[in-house]
Amino acid sequence: MLKLLVKKQLMEVFRAYFYNAKKNTARSKGSRILMFGGFILIMAGLLGGIFAFLASSICEPMTAAGMDWLYFAIMGLLGIFLGVFGSVFNTYSSLYLAKDNDLLLSMPIPVKDIIASRLVNVYLLSLMYSLVVLLPAVIVYWITAPLTPAVVLGGIVLLLLLPLFVTLLSCLLGWCVARVSLRLKNRSLITVLLSLVLFGAYYFFYYRAQKMLRDLIANAAVYGEKIKGAAYGVYLFGQIGTGDIAAILIFSAVILAFAAAVWMLLRKTFLSISTATGAVKKNVYREKTVRPKTPGSALLGREIAHFLSNPNYMLNCGLGIILLPAMGIFMLIKGRGLVEVLEGVFRFGSGVTTILICVALCMVISMNDMVVPSVSLEGKSIWLAQSLPVHPWKVLKSKLVMQLLLTGVPLAFALICVFGMLPDPVPVRILAVVFCLLNMLLLALFGLFLGLKFANVRWTNEITPIKQGMAVLIILFGSWIYCAAAAGLYLWQGYKLGPVAYLGIFIALDGLLCGILYLWLKKQGCRKFAELK
Protein backbone atom coordinates (compact mmCIF):
# COMPACT_ATOMS: atom_id res chain seq x y z
CA MET A 1 0.00 0.00 0.00
CA LEU A 2 2.83 2.42 0.84
CA LYS A 3 4.43 1.88 -2.57
CA LEU A 4 1.12 2.58 -4.31
CA LEU A 5 0.54 5.77 -2.29
CA VAL A 6 4.05 7.05 -3.07
CA LYS A 7 3.45 6.39 -6.77
CA LYS A 8 0.19 8.35 -6.55
CA GLN A 9 1.94 11.28 -4.89
CA LEU A 10 4.66 11.41 -7.53
CA MET A 11 2.07 11.21 -10.32
CA GLU A 12 0.34 14.25 -8.82
CA VAL A 13 3.60 16.23 -8.69
CA PHE A 14 4.48 15.42 -12.32
CA ARG A 15 0.90 15.36 -13.58
CA ALA A 16 1.60 17.90 -16.33
CA TYR A 17 4.26 15.57 -17.76
CA PHE A 18 1.76 12.73 -18.25
CA TYR A 19 -1.45 14.62 -19.00
CA ASN A 20 -2.24 17.38 -21.49
CA ALA A 21 -4.75 19.65 -19.76
CA LYS A 22 -5.49 21.64 -22.91
CA LYS A 23 -6.47 18.58 -24.98
CA ASN A 24 -7.77 16.56 -22.02
CA THR A 25 -5.71 13.54 -23.15
CA ALA A 26 -2.69 11.56 -21.97
CA ARG A 27 0.63 12.64 -23.44
CA SER A 28 2.43 10.39 -25.89
CA LYS A 29 5.56 8.50 -24.87
CA GLY A 30 7.74 10.77 -27.01
CA SER A 31 6.22 13.89 -25.47
CA ARG A 32 6.85 12.55 -21.96
CA ILE A 33 10.47 11.76 -22.80
CA LEU A 34 11.01 15.25 -24.22
CA MET A 35 9.43 16.95 -21.21
CA PHE A 36 11.37 14.92 -18.66
CA GLY A 37 14.51 15.43 -20.71
CA GLY A 38 13.98 19.19 -20.66
CA PHE A 39 13.33 19.08 -16.91
CA ILE A 40 16.54 17.14 -16.27
CA LEU A 41 18.45 19.49 -18.56
CA ILE A 42 17.25 22.52 -16.60
CA MET A 43 17.81 21.00 -13.15
CA ALA A 44 21.07 19.14 -13.78
CA GLY A 45 22.48 21.12 -16.70
CA LEU A 46 21.52 24.72 -15.92
CA LEU A 47 21.13 24.87 -12.12
CA GLY A 48 23.67 22.11 -11.49
CA GLY A 49 26.12 23.87 -13.80
CA ILE A 50 25.69 27.17 -11.94
CA PHE A 51 26.44 25.57 -8.57
CA ALA A 52 29.28 23.50 -10.05
CA PHE A 53 30.88 26.74 -11.27
CA LEU A 54 30.38 28.30 -7.83
CA ALA A 55 31.89 25.24 -6.11
CA SER A 56 34.92 25.17 -8.41
CA SER A 57 35.56 28.88 -7.84
CA ILE A 58 35.64 28.70 -4.03
CA CYS A 59 36.78 25.12 -3.33
CA GLU A 60 40.46 25.43 -4.28
CA PRO A 61 41.24 28.69 -2.40
CA MET A 62 39.42 27.50 0.73
CA THR A 63 41.03 24.07 0.63
CA ALA A 64 44.46 25.66 0.19
CA ALA A 65 43.76 27.88 3.21
CA GLY A 66 42.75 24.87 5.32
CA MET A 67 39.09 25.99 5.44
CA ASP A 68 37.55 22.86 3.88
CA TRP A 69 34.83 22.82 6.49
CA LEU A 70 33.78 26.39 5.63
CA TYR A 71 33.42 25.35 1.98
CA PHE A 72 31.03 22.54 2.93
CA ALA A 73 29.20 24.80 5.38
CA ILE A 74 28.54 27.37 2.63
CA MET A 75 27.46 24.84 0.01
CA GLY A 76 25.43 22.88 2.56
CA LEU A 77 23.55 25.97 3.71
CA LEU A 78 22.83 26.84 0.06
CA GLY A 79 21.50 23.30 -0.42
CA ILE A 80 19.27 23.65 2.65
CA PHE A 81 17.96 27.01 1.46
CA LEU A 82 17.16 25.78 -2.05
CA GLY A 83 15.66 22.55 -0.75
CA VAL A 84 13.37 24.27 1.76
CA PHE A 85 12.41 26.98 -0.75
CA GLY A 86 11.51 24.32 -3.35
CA SER A 87 9.59 21.94 -1.10
CA VAL A 88 8.01 23.89 1.77
CA PHE A 89 4.90 24.96 -0.18
CA ASN A 90 4.54 21.45 -1.62
CA THR A 91 4.75 20.13 1.96
CA TYR A 92 2.04 22.53 3.07
CA SER A 93 -0.33 21.53 0.28
CA SER A 94 0.41 17.81 -0.13
CA LEU A 95 0.99 16.76 3.48
CA TYR A 96 -1.46 18.77 5.56
CA LEU A 97 -4.13 20.29 3.33
CA ALA A 98 -4.27 17.91 0.37
CA LYS A 99 -7.59 17.77 -1.45
CA ASP A 100 -7.78 13.97 -1.20
CA ASN A 101 -7.35 13.80 2.59
CA ASP A 102 -11.03 13.05 3.20
CA LEU A 103 -11.07 10.38 0.49
CA LEU A 104 -7.96 8.57 1.77
CA LEU A 105 -9.02 8.80 5.41
CA SER A 106 -12.38 7.26 4.53
CA MET A 107 -10.62 4.19 3.12
CA PRO A 108 -9.22 1.28 5.17
CA ILE A 109 -5.69 2.70 4.94
CA PRO A 110 -3.60 3.17 8.11
CA VAL A 111 -2.96 6.83 8.87
CA LYS A 112 0.75 6.11 9.29
CA ASP A 113 0.91 4.89 5.67
CA ILE A 114 -0.68 8.12 4.40
CA ILE A 115 1.78 10.21 6.41
CA ALA A 116 4.74 8.04 5.37
CA SER A 117 3.87 8.20 1.66
CA ARG A 118 3.70 11.97 1.75
CA LEU A 119 6.92 12.21 3.73
CA VAL A 120 8.65 10.04 1.12
CA ASN A 121 7.31 12.38 -1.56
CA VAL A 122 8.64 15.43 0.29
CA TYR A 123 11.99 13.69 0.85
CA LEU A 124 12.35 12.90 -2.86
CA LEU A 125 11.61 16.52 -3.78
CA SER A 126 14.05 17.76 -1.12
CA LEU A 127 16.62 15.29 -2.45
CA MET A 128 16.15 16.61 -5.99
CA TYR A 129 16.55 20.26 -5.00
CA SER A 130 19.39 19.68 -2.54
CA LEU A 131 21.42 17.46 -4.88
CA VAL A 132 21.48 20.28 -7.44
CA VAL A 133 23.81 22.07 -4.98
CA LEU A 134 25.40 19.24 -2.99
CA LEU A 135 26.35 16.78 -5.73
CA PRO A 136 28.50 19.28 -7.69
CA ALA A 137 30.00 20.49 -4.38
CA VAL A 138 30.99 16.97 -3.30
CA ILE A 139 32.35 15.99 -6.73
CA VAL A 140 34.42 19.19 -7.00
CA TYR A 141 35.87 18.59 -3.53
CA TRP A 142 36.72 14.97 -4.32
CA ILE A 143 38.59 16.17 -7.42
CA THR A 144 40.38 19.02 -5.63
CA ALA A 145 41.29 17.51 -2.24
CA PRO A 146 43.02 14.20 -1.42
CA LEU A 147 40.45 11.38 -1.63
CA THR A 148 40.23 9.05 1.36
CA PRO A 149 37.56 6.54 2.51
CA ALA A 150 36.55 8.94 5.30
CA VAL A 151 36.07 11.78 2.80
CA VAL A 152 33.93 9.52 0.58
CA LEU A 153 31.85 8.48 3.60
CA GLY A 154 31.35 12.10 4.65
CA GLY A 155 30.22 13.08 1.13
CA ILE A 156 27.71 10.21 1.00
CA VAL A 157 26.33 11.11 4.44
CA LEU A 158 25.84 14.70 3.29
CA LEU A 159 24.10 13.62 0.07
CA LEU A 160 21.66 11.32 1.91
CA LEU A 161 21.06 12.91 5.31
CA LEU A 162 21.08 16.60 4.43
CA PRO A 163 17.96 16.18 2.22
CA LEU A 164 16.37 14.39 5.19
CA PHE A 165 17.11 17.44 7.34
CA VAL A 166 15.57 19.63 4.61
CA THR A 167 12.51 17.37 4.64
CA LEU A 168 12.11 17.67 8.40
CA LEU A 169 12.59 21.44 8.29
CA SER A 170 10.03 21.71 5.47
CA CYS A 171 7.59 19.66 7.50
CA LEU A 172 7.91 21.97 10.49
CA LEU A 173 7.58 25.10 8.36
CA GLY A 174 4.69 23.55 6.46
CA TRP A 175 3.06 22.65 9.78
CA CYS A 176 3.37 26.30 10.89
CA VAL A 177 1.94 27.54 7.58
CA ALA A 178 -0.95 25.07 7.81
CA ARG A 179 -1.77 26.03 11.40
CA VAL A 180 -1.71 29.74 10.59
CA SER A 181 -3.65 29.40 7.33
CA LEU A 182 -6.51 27.65 9.10
CA ARG A 183 -7.02 30.78 11.21
CA LEU A 184 -6.87 33.23 8.32
CA LYS A 185 -9.96 34.47 6.52
CA ASN A 186 -8.16 35.88 3.47
CA ARG A 187 -5.45 33.39 2.64
CA SER A 188 -4.92 34.61 -0.91
CA LEU A 189 -3.49 38.02 0.05
CA ILE A 190 -1.29 36.45 2.75
CA THR A 191 0.05 33.94 0.20
CA VAL A 192 0.84 36.75 -2.24
CA LEU A 193 2.59 38.87 0.42
CA LEU A 194 4.69 35.92 1.63
CA SER A 195 5.63 35.05 -1.95
CA LEU A 196 6.67 38.65 -2.67
CA VAL A 197 8.78 38.73 0.50
CA LEU A 198 10.51 35.47 -0.50
CA PHE A 199 11.10 36.69 -4.07
CA GLY A 200 12.46 40.00 -2.78
CA ALA A 201 14.83 38.24 -0.37
CA TYR A 202 15.97 35.89 -3.13
CA TYR A 203 16.83 38.67 -5.57
CA PHE A 204 18.46 40.75 -2.83
CA PHE A 205 20.86 37.94 -1.93
CA TYR A 206 21.31 37.02 -5.60
CA TYR A 207 22.57 40.46 -6.56
CA ARG A 208 24.81 40.70 -3.49
CA ALA A 209 26.12 37.13 -3.71
CA GLN A 210 29.21 37.89 -5.81
CA LYS A 211 30.43 40.65 -3.51
CA MET A 212 29.75 38.54 -0.43
CA LEU A 213 31.67 35.57 -1.85
CA ARG A 214 34.69 37.71 -2.76
CA ASP A 215 34.73 39.15 0.74
CA LEU A 216 34.31 35.70 2.28
CA ILE A 217 37.19 34.17 0.30
CA ALA A 218 39.48 37.11 1.04
CA ASN A 219 38.75 36.90 4.79
CA ALA A 220 38.02 33.16 5.13
CA ALA A 221 40.29 32.69 8.18
CA VAL A 222 38.74 35.60 10.08
CA TYR A 223 35.17 34.53 9.37
CA GLY A 224 36.05 30.91 10.10
CA GLU A 225 37.27 31.73 13.59
CA LYS A 226 34.15 33.79 14.29
CA ILE A 227 31.87 30.94 13.16
CA LYS A 228 33.75 28.42 15.33
CA GLY A 229 33.20 30.61 18.35
CA ALA A 230 29.62 31.80 17.74
CA ALA A 231 28.11 28.90 15.74
CA TYR A 232 30.00 25.71 16.56
CA GLY A 233 27.22 23.61 15.07
CA VAL A 234 27.89 25.11 11.63
CA TYR A 235 31.58 24.24 12.00
CA LEU A 236 30.71 20.68 13.00
CA PHE A 237 28.33 20.42 10.07
CA GLY A 238 31.07 21.55 7.65
CA GLN A 239 33.47 18.96 9.07
CA ILE A 240 31.26 16.14 7.80
CA GLY A 241 32.32 16.63 4.16
CA THR A 242 35.99 16.59 5.15
CA GLY A 243 35.62 13.07 6.59
CA ASP A 244 35.53 13.85 10.33
CA ILE A 245 34.10 10.63 11.82
CA ALA A 246 33.01 12.26 15.07
CA ALA A 247 31.10 14.94 13.16
CA ILE A 248 29.50 12.28 10.95
CA LEU A 249 28.26 10.30 13.97
CA ILE A 250 26.98 13.36 15.85
CA PHE A 251 25.24 14.71 12.74
CA SER A 252 23.60 11.34 11.99
CA ALA A 253 22.40 10.92 15.59
CA VAL A 254 20.94 14.45 15.74
CA ILE A 255 19.14 14.07 12.40
CA LEU A 256 17.65 10.68 13.36
CA ALA A 257 16.47 12.05 16.72
CA PHE A 258 14.99 15.08 14.93
CA ALA A 259 13.23 12.73 12.49
CA ALA A 260 11.72 10.73 15.36
CA ALA A 261 10.43 13.92 17.01
CA VAL A 262 8.88 15.20 13.78
CA TRP A 263 7.28 11.80 13.12
CA MET A 264 5.67 11.86 16.57
CA LEU A 265 4.43 15.41 15.98
CA LEU A 266 2.89 14.42 12.65
CA ARG A 267 1.25 11.32 14.07
CA LYS A 268 -0.27 13.45 16.82
CA THR A 269 -1.47 16.45 14.77
CA PHE A 270 -2.12 15.07 11.27
CA LEU A 271 -5.78 14.20 11.78
CA SER A 272 -6.64 17.45 13.56
CA ILE A 273 -5.07 19.61 10.79
CA SER A 274 -6.14 17.56 7.77
CA THR A 275 -9.78 17.40 8.89
CA ALA A 276 -10.02 21.02 10.12
CA THR A 277 -12.39 23.32 8.30
CA GLY A 278 -10.40 26.48 9.02
CA ALA A 279 -11.57 29.82 10.34
CA VAL A 280 -15.28 30.33 9.91
CA LYS A 281 -16.75 33.75 10.39
CA LYS A 282 -19.89 33.76 12.52
CA ASN A 283 -22.48 35.83 10.74
CA VAL A 284 -24.84 37.85 12.88
CA TYR A 285 -27.93 39.20 11.19
CA ARG A 286 -28.17 42.96 11.19
CA GLU A 287 -30.89 44.72 9.32
CA LYS A 288 -29.52 47.21 6.80
CA THR A 289 -30.47 48.81 3.55
CA VAL A 290 -28.82 47.25 0.52
CA ARG A 291 -27.92 49.75 -2.13
CA PRO A 292 -28.69 48.56 -5.64
CA LYS A 293 -25.77 48.39 -8.05
CA THR A 294 -25.70 49.13 -11.71
CA PRO A 295 -24.85 46.16 -13.97
CA GLY A 296 -21.47 47.70 -14.72
CA SER A 297 -20.43 48.12 -11.08
CA ALA A 298 -21.70 44.62 -10.19
CA LEU A 299 -19.70 43.06 -13.03
CA LEU A 300 -16.61 45.08 -12.09
CA GLY A 301 -16.90 43.93 -8.47
CA ARG A 302 -17.14 40.34 -9.70
CA GLU A 303 -13.92 40.68 -11.72
CA ILE A 304 -11.98 42.30 -8.87
CA ALA A 305 -13.21 39.67 -6.39
CA HIS A 306 -12.02 36.91 -8.72
CA PHE A 307 -8.62 38.57 -9.04
CA LEU A 308 -8.21 39.00 -5.26
CA SER A 309 -9.26 35.41 -4.53
CA ASN A 310 -6.57 33.75 -6.67
CA PRO A 311 -2.89 34.05 -5.57
CA ASN A 312 -1.62 32.72 -8.92
CA TYR A 313 -3.70 35.31 -10.78
CA MET A 314 -2.36 38.14 -8.62
CA LEU A 315 1.29 37.06 -8.71
CA ASN A 316 1.47 36.34 -12.43
CA CYS A 317 -0.77 39.09 -13.79
CA GLY A 318 -0.63 41.91 -11.24
CA LEU A 319 3.01 42.41 -10.33
CA GLY A 320 2.93 45.94 -11.74
CA ILE A 321 0.58 46.99 -8.92
CA ILE A 322 3.55 46.65 -6.55
CA LEU A 323 6.36 47.65 -8.92
CA LEU A 324 4.83 50.93 -10.15
CA PRO A 325 4.66 52.56 -6.69
CA ALA A 326 8.09 51.08 -5.92
CA MET A 327 9.47 52.73 -9.04
CA GLY A 328 7.90 56.03 -8.04
CA ILE A 329 9.45 55.88 -4.56
CA PHE A 330 12.80 54.94 -6.11
CA MET A 331 12.62 58.02 -8.35
CA LEU A 332 11.89 60.24 -5.34
CA ILE A 333 14.99 58.91 -3.56
CA LYS A 334 17.43 58.29 -6.42
CA GLY A 335 15.77 60.09 -9.31
CA ARG A 336 18.06 63.08 -9.58
CA GLY A 337 21.17 60.91 -9.56
CA LEU A 338 19.66 58.62 -12.21
CA VAL A 339 18.77 61.60 -14.41
CA GLU A 340 22.33 62.91 -14.15
CA VAL A 341 23.76 59.53 -15.13
CA LEU A 342 21.44 59.19 -18.14
CA GLU A 343 22.15 62.76 -19.23
CA GLY A 344 25.87 62.02 -19.08
CA VAL A 345 25.67 58.72 -20.98
CA PHE A 346 23.18 59.68 -23.72
CA ARG A 347 24.21 62.99 -25.27
CA PHE A 348 21.55 63.17 -27.99
CA GLY A 349 20.09 66.48 -26.98
CA SER A 350 16.95 67.06 -24.92
CA GLY A 351 14.24 64.50 -24.38
CA VAL A 352 16.25 61.29 -24.21
CA THR A 353 16.10 60.94 -20.42
CA THR A 354 12.36 61.64 -20.33
CA ILE A 355 11.65 59.09 -23.07
CA LEU A 356 13.84 56.40 -21.47
CA ILE A 357 12.16 56.81 -18.08
CA CYS A 358 8.69 56.73 -19.67
CA VAL A 359 9.61 53.59 -21.63
CA ALA A 360 10.76 52.00 -18.36
CA LEU A 361 7.38 52.88 -16.82
CA CYS A 362 5.57 51.34 -19.80
CA MET A 363 7.58 48.13 -19.42
CA VAL A 364 6.45 47.91 -15.79
CA ILE A 365 2.87 48.64 -16.88
CA SER A 366 3.05 45.58 -19.15
CA MET A 367 3.46 43.38 -16.06
CA ASN A 368 -0.24 44.03 -15.37
CA ASP A 369 -2.02 41.76 -17.83
CA MET A 370 -4.98 40.52 -15.77
CA VAL A 371 -7.38 41.24 -18.65
CA VAL A 372 -5.61 38.69 -20.92
CA PRO A 373 -6.69 35.47 -19.12
CA SER A 374 -9.92 36.96 -17.73
CA VAL A 375 -12.09 35.59 -20.56
CA SER A 376 -10.57 32.10 -20.35
CA LEU A 377 -10.92 32.11 -16.55
CA GLU A 378 -14.69 32.07 -17.00
CA GLY A 379 -14.10 28.39 -17.74
CA LYS A 380 -17.02 26.04 -18.13
CA SER A 381 -19.19 28.56 -16.28
CA ILE A 382 -18.93 31.06 -19.13
CA TRP A 383 -22.58 30.38 -19.92
CA LEU A 384 -23.46 32.30 -16.74
CA ALA A 385 -21.88 35.49 -18.08
CA GLN A 386 -23.39 34.86 -21.51
CA SER A 387 -26.89 34.37 -20.08
CA LEU A 388 -26.96 37.62 -18.10
CA PRO A 389 -29.56 40.14 -19.31
CA VAL A 390 -26.85 42.56 -20.41
CA HIS A 391 -25.05 43.20 -23.67
CA PRO A 392 -21.78 41.21 -24.02
CA TRP A 393 -19.88 44.48 -24.22
CA LYS A 394 -20.75 45.22 -20.57
CA VAL A 395 -19.10 41.96 -19.53
CA LEU A 396 -16.02 42.67 -21.64
CA LYS A 397 -15.95 46.29 -20.48
CA SER A 398 -15.87 45.21 -16.84
CA LYS A 399 -12.74 43.15 -17.54
CA LEU A 400 -11.18 46.11 -19.30
CA VAL A 401 -12.05 48.56 -16.51
CA MET A 402 -10.60 46.18 -13.90
CA GLN A 403 -7.16 46.34 -15.54
CA LEU A 404 -7.34 50.08 -16.11
CA LEU A 405 -8.35 50.68 -12.49
CA LEU A 406 -5.76 48.35 -10.93
CA THR A 407 -3.04 49.77 -13.19
CA GLY A 408 -4.13 53.41 -13.35
CA VAL A 409 -4.05 54.11 -9.60
CA PRO A 410 -0.46 52.92 -8.99
CA LEU A 411 0.59 54.45 -12.33
CA ALA A 412 -0.82 57.84 -11.26
CA PHE A 413 1.27 57.67 -8.08
CA ALA A 414 4.40 56.75 -10.08
CA LEU A 415 3.79 59.55 -12.59
CA ILE A 416 3.39 62.13 -9.82
CA CYS A 417 6.72 61.01 -8.34
CA VAL A 418 8.46 60.94 -11.73
CA PHE A 419 6.99 64.16 -13.14
CA GLY A 420 9.10 66.46 -10.97
CA MET A 421 12.31 64.52 -11.74
CA LEU A 422 12.10 64.83 -15.52
CA PRO A 423 14.61 67.37 -16.85
CA ASP A 424 12.65 68.63 -19.86
CA PRO A 425 10.14 71.54 -20.08
CA VAL A 426 6.58 71.10 -18.83
CA PRO A 427 5.01 70.52 -22.31
CA VAL A 428 7.38 67.58 -22.90
CA ARG A 429 6.56 66.14 -19.48
CA ILE A 430 2.81 66.41 -20.18
CA LEU A 431 3.27 64.60 -23.49
CA ALA A 432 5.28 61.91 -21.66
CA VAL A 433 2.42 61.42 -19.18
CA VAL A 434 -0.11 61.16 -22.04
CA PHE A 435 2.19 58.65 -23.74
CA CYS A 436 2.24 56.43 -20.60
CA LEU A 437 -1.54 56.64 -20.12
CA LEU A 438 -2.25 55.81 -23.77
CA ASN A 439 0.20 52.92 -23.57
CA MET A 440 -1.71 51.59 -20.55
CA LEU A 441 -5.00 51.80 -22.51
CA LEU A 442 -3.43 50.17 -25.59
CA LEU A 443 -2.09 47.26 -23.55
CA ALA A 444 -5.48 46.70 -21.93
CA LEU A 445 -7.35 46.74 -25.27
CA PHE A 446 -4.75 44.56 -26.98
CA GLY A 447 -4.78 42.16 -24.02
CA LEU A 448 -8.56 41.76 -24.22
CA PHE A 449 -8.25 41.26 -27.99
CA LEU A 450 -5.71 38.45 -27.46
CA GLY A 451 -7.76 36.98 -24.63
CA LEU A 452 -10.72 36.59 -27.00
CA LYS A 453 -8.62 35.37 -29.93
CA PHE A 454 -6.89 32.66 -27.87
CA ALA A 455 -9.72 31.93 -25.46
CA ASN A 456 -9.54 28.53 -23.74
CA VAL A 457 -12.47 27.75 -21.45
CA ARG A 458 -11.84 24.00 -21.26
CA TRP A 459 -8.89 24.09 -18.88
CA THR A 460 -8.68 21.81 -15.84
CA ASN A 461 -6.32 24.05 -13.85
CA GLU A 462 -6.53 27.85 -13.64
CA ILE A 463 -2.76 28.14 -14.06
CA THR A 464 -3.18 27.10 -17.72
CA PRO A 465 -4.79 30.35 -18.98
CA ILE A 466 -2.94 32.46 -16.39
CA LYS A 467 0.59 31.33 -17.13
CA GLN A 468 0.68 28.94 -20.09
CA GLY A 469 -1.61 30.56 -22.65
CA MET A 470 -0.35 31.90 -25.98
CA ALA A 471 -2.09 35.25 -25.33
CA VAL A 472 -0.06 35.87 -22.16
CA LEU A 473 3.17 35.09 -24.01
CA ILE A 474 2.36 37.46 -26.87
CA ILE A 475 1.28 40.38 -24.67
CA LEU A 476 4.36 40.12 -22.44
CA PHE A 477 7.02 39.88 -25.15
CA GLY A 478 5.09 42.05 -27.61
CA SER A 479 4.79 44.93 -25.15
CA TRP A 480 8.47 44.75 -24.23
CA ILE A 481 9.48 44.72 -27.91
CA TYR A 482 7.21 47.73 -28.55
CA CYS A 483 8.74 49.65 -25.64
CA ALA A 484 12.29 48.73 -26.71
CA ALA A 485 11.49 49.91 -30.23
CA ALA A 486 10.20 53.25 -28.90
CA ALA A 487 13.47 53.83 -27.02
CA GLY A 488 15.73 52.40 -29.73
CA LEU A 489 14.23 54.45 -32.55
CA TYR A 490 14.70 57.65 -30.58
CA LEU A 491 18.34 56.83 -29.85
CA TRP A 492 18.89 55.90 -33.50
CA GLN A 493 17.29 58.72 -35.48
CA GLY A 494 14.28 60.00 -33.53
CA TYR A 495 16.24 62.49 -31.45
CA LYS A 496 16.61 64.56 -34.62
CA LEU A 497 12.85 65.23 -34.54
CA GLY A 498 12.95 66.42 -30.94
CA PRO A 499 10.94 65.03 -27.99
CA VAL A 500 7.71 66.90 -28.77
CA ALA A 501 7.38 65.66 -32.35
CA TYR A 502 8.58 62.14 -31.48
CA LEU A 503 6.16 61.73 -28.54
CA GLY A 504 3.40 63.25 -30.66
CA ILE A 505 3.93 60.60 -33.37
CA PHE A 506 3.77 57.75 -30.87
CA ILE A 507 0.72 59.25 -29.13
CA ALA A 508 -1.05 59.48 -32.49
CA LEU A 509 -0.04 55.88 -33.32
CA ASP A 510 -1.23 54.60 -29.93
CA GLY A 511 -4.49 56.51 -30.29
CA LEU A 512 -5.10 55.03 -33.74
CA LEU A 513 -4.39 51.48 -32.52
CA CYS A 514 -6.64 52.01 -29.50
CA GLY A 515 -9.48 53.16 -31.77
CA ILE A 516 -9.12 50.14 -34.09
CA LEU A 517 -9.02 47.67 -31.18
CA TYR A 518 -11.97 49.36 -29.45
CA LEU A 519 -14.14 49.08 -32.57
CA TRP A 520 -13.16 45.43 -33.03
CA LEU A 521 -14.02 44.59 -29.42
CA LYS A 522 -17.39 46.37 -29.65
CA LYS A 523 -18.42 44.33 -32.71
CA GLN A 524 -16.47 41.15 -33.50
CA GLY A 525 -15.25 40.82 -29.90
CA CYS A 526 -18.77 40.77 -28.46
CA ARG A 527 -19.86 38.28 -31.10
CA LYS A 528 -16.90 35.98 -30.35
CA PHE A 529 -17.55 36.14 -26.60
CA ALA A 530 -21.20 35.19 -27.11
CA GLU A 531 -20.14 32.16 -29.19
CA LEU A 532 -17.55 30.76 -26.77
CA LYS A 533 -18.36 27.38 -25.27
Beta strands, then each sheet from edge to edge (+ up, - down):
strand 1: 19-20
strand 2: 25-26
sheet 1: 1+ 2-
end
